[in-house]
Amino acid sequence: MFLRKLLLVVSVSVLVFAGCKKEEKNVQPLPAGYHAVKVLEHMNASNYTYLRVEENDKEYWMAVPQLPVENDEIVYYSKSMEMKNFHSETLKKDFPSILFVQDISKTIASPNGQSPMGENPHVKGITLQKEEISIQPAANGKTVAQILGQRETLDGKSVIVKGKVTKYNEGILDRNWIHIQDGTNANGEFDLLVTSKDVAQVGNIITAKGKVVLNKDFGAGYSYKILIEDAKITTEK
């Protein structure tokens, strides 16, 4: 009887151990810099899907290009940028901290090495919808179209531009990010990004004075072909 029980215990132990070893073999190691996270909650809003995820017993929020996903699914990423005190106008929700992720995927890597979800509009810094407005340029200023069209000659120079705030994110990388339009466009481009310590709100008409900078790369895939940097902002009342 004792021998029979001992053999049963040993057999069960061997099966459990073998099962564990088999499971370990099925776990694919992550490349350096990659994260694997479990989706706990997901919400779609505009061009983004907001995910509450878990990684190594830590929960946090991510915003990714719109992604069909289910709770308990595993997704992968390697490039992200943290935003603190972010407010989502679409969700009417405040996030003390959120990661904007460029290369979200359901597999560790796509065959061509690019993000299988396509381009992230946040990364490109583009306001996707052109507003039907007509704003006269400021005194001694230029239109959005003139700055975009003359970028090569204006690189490194100070300019004045007036426009309507169409998108605004505050306190990212110690600056505020302000997208403006004035109704003009250059070869289909109509959105101009301005960074500043000064604050603004969506819908404000502002005049910005700052330096034209080309091909600015902030890392993590967040690069811009053109922006107005360190601008001083005046808001119309």
GISUL-V503726 format. One record per run of one state. SS is the DSSP state (alpha for helix, beta for strand, coil for the rest). FROM is the first residue (numbers start at 1). TO is the last residue. If there is no record, write none. Layout:
ss=SS from=FROM to=TO
ss=SS from=FROM to=TO
//
This chain:
ss=coil from=1 to=1
ss=alpha from=2 to=26
ss=coil from=27 to=34
ss=beta from=35 to=45
ss=coil from=46 to=47
ss=beta from=48 to=55
ss=coil from=56 to=57
ss=beta from=58 to=65
ss=coil from=66 to=73
ss=beta from=74 to=77
ss=coil from=78 to=79
ss=beta from=80 to=88
ss=coil from=89 to=92
ss=beta from=93 to=101
ss=coil from=102 to=104
ss=beta from=105 to=105
ss=coil from=106 to=120
ss=alpha from=121 to=124
ss=coil from=125 to=141
ss=beta from=142 to=142
ss=coil from=143 to=143
ss=alpha from=144 to=149
ss=coil from=150 to=150
ss=alpha from=151 to=154
ss=coil from=155 to=157
ss=beta from=158 to=172
ss=coil from=173 to=174
ss=beta from=175 to=181
ss=coil from=182 to=185
ss=beta from=186 to=186
ss=coil from=187 to=188
ss=beta from=189 to=189
ss=coil from=190 to=191
ss=beta from=192 to=196
ss=coil from=197 to=204
ss=beta from=205 to=217
ss=coil from=218 to=222
ss=beta from=223 to=235
ss=coil from=236 to=237
//
